[in-house]
């Protein structure tokens, strides 16, 4: 009898798996709490992120599928958070979307704006829909995460005492910011405009455009956030932090000579370097020596470091909890793992 039950259970499981394979819908990439993510939506996001780069690099079909899975995973996570934002009444309003859309569109001519849409394989409606999702999720994360983070004066003192040696500058340093433009397609590059040069000609024209706008008085940090192609510094307005003079000398003696001749606030002309094109801004020069806790710059650095640590930790945990509480079926993954015969 026991052997019969085991055999029957195995048969039932095999039938269930077979039914699952045959029940994969052709037009649905995933469902999140009963809400569909279609393959049409997935393809739009996929083209926006990888379309231009893939046109130049021609990845294999396996690589394309890996990319699609990555995009779909992000879409699933965003859908989970979007549904949370809906439940908490945190959806972005039409006014929010139009205001943000206007900010993003303002720097472009109509021709440049249409080119940006074409590069992203998006329509105006697509872009606005994406903005609504992003703004709504940001509202949720600000409410549930950022608002919970408090950095006390004691936290700052403890960090300083535990890391005092790192605030002792052994040699003079230079505080700089940059705008970087590279000629190679790279889907990992993200800035506020999602603007990426795809070749040498585009990179040269882009850096010249940015140089003109800097000379016309536009804010360097905002241009860096909007257009710089360094994903590590663009979110911080291009801030490179403090660089020892000896390190700058090793990178390029000619560059160090150029920087030595500048005063704080000055900006270089576009520099053609190995990675592409750079425009550098000298923020300040710092002499060697111990930085004390009462230095406002030291306190700001510590508060930002502690905030970012906690923010990253809480976000990671928040995403995991949100996933655990959601009902998700990834049909694209199922179709790859359990292909139809």
Secondary structure as the mmCIF struct_conf table of DSSP 4:
data_model
#
loop_
_struct_conf.conf_type_id
_struct_conf.id
_struct_conf.beg_label_comp_id
_struct_conf.beg_label_asym_id
_struct_conf.beg_label_seq_id
_struct_conf.end_label_comp_id
_struct_conf.end_label_asym_id
_struct_conf.end_label_seq_id
HELX_RH_AL_P HELX_RH_AL_P1 UNK A 2 UNK A 22
TURN_TY1_P TURN_TY1_P1 UNK A 23 UNK A 23
BEND BEND1 UNK A 26 UNK A 27
STRN STRN1 UNK A 28 UNK A 32
TURN_TY1_P TURN_TY1_P2 UNK A 33 UNK A 34
STRN STRN2 UNK A 35 UNK A 38
HELX_RH_AL_P HELX_RH_AL_P2 UNK A 39 UNK A 46
HELX_RH_PI_P HELX_RH_PI_P1 UNK A 47 UNK A 51
HELX_RH_AL_P HELX_RH_AL_P3 UNK A 52 UNK A 57
HELX_RH_AL_P HELX_RH_AL_P4 UNK A 61 UNK A 87
TURN_TY1_P TURN_TY1_P3 UNK A 88 UNK A 89
HELX_LH_PP_P HELX_LH_PP_P1 UNK A 91 UNK A 93
HELX_RH_AL_P HELX_RH_AL_P5 UNK A 94 UNK A 106
TURN_TY1_P TURN_TY1_P4 UNK A 107 UNK A 107
BEND BEND2 UNK A 108 UNK A 108
HELX_RH_AL_P HELX_RH_AL_P6 UNK A 110 UNK A 120
TURN_TY1_P TURN_TY1_P5 UNK A 121 UNK A 121
HELX_RH_AL_P HELX_RH_AL_P7 UNK A 124 UNK A 144
TURN_TY1_P TURN_TY1_P6 UNK A 145 UNK A 145
HELX_RH_3T_P HELX_RH_3T_P1 UNK A 146 UNK A 148
HELX_RH_AL_P HELX_RH_AL_P8 UNK A 153 UNK A 162
TURN_TY1_P TURN_TY1_P7 UNK A 163 UNK A 163
HELX_RH_3T_P HELX_RH_3T_P2 UNK A 164 UNK A 167
STRN STRN3 UNK A 168 UNK A 169
BEND BEND3 UNK A 170 UNK A 171
STRN STRN4 UNK A 173 UNK A 181
BEND BEND4 UNK A 183 UNK A 184
TURN_TY1_P TURN_TY1_P8 UNK A 187 UNK A 188
TURN_TY1_P TURN_TY1_P9 UNK A 192 UNK A 193
BEND BEND5 UNK A 199 UNK A 199
HELX_RH_AL_P HELX_RH_AL_P9 UNK A 200 UNK A 215
TURN_TY1_P TURN_TY1_P10 UNK A 216 UNK A 217
HELX_RH_AL_P HELX_RH_AL_P10 UNK A 220 UNK A 227
TURN_TY1_P TURN_TY1_P11 UNK A 231 UNK A 233
HELX_RH_3T_P HELX_RH_3T_P3 UNK A 234 UNK A 236
TURN_TY1_P TURN_TY1_P12 UNK A 237 UNK A 238
STRN STRN5 UNK A 239 UNK A 244
HELX_RH_AL_P HELX_RH_AL_P11 UNK A 245 UNK A 251
HELX_RH_AL_P HELX_RH_AL_P12 UNK A 253 UNK A 260
TURN_TY1_P TURN_TY1_P13 UNK A 261 UNK A 261
TURN_TY1_P TURN_TY1_P14 UNK A 264 UNK A 265
STRN STRN6 UNK A 267 UNK A 267
HELX_LH_PP_P HELX_LH_PP_P2 UNK A 268 UNK A 270
STRN STRN7 UNK A 271 UNK A 273
TURN_TY1_P TURN_TY1_P15 UNK A 274 UNK A 275
STRN STRN8 UNK A 276 UNK A 286
BEND BEND6 UNK A 288 UNK A 288
STRN STRN9 UNK A 289 UNK A 290
HELX_LH_PP_P HELX_LH_PP_P3 UNK A 291 UNK A 292
TURN_TY1_P TURN_TY1_P16 UNK A 293 UNK A 294
HELX_RH_AL_P HELX_RH_AL_P13 UNK A 296 UNK A 324
TURN_TY1_P TURN_TY1_P17 UNK A 325 UNK A 325
BEND BEND7 UNK A 326 UNK A 326
STRN STRN10 UNK A 328 UNK A 330
HELX_RH_AL_P HELX_RH_AL_P14 UNK A 331 UNK A 337
TURN_TY1_P TURN_TY1_P18 UNK A 338 UNK A 338
#
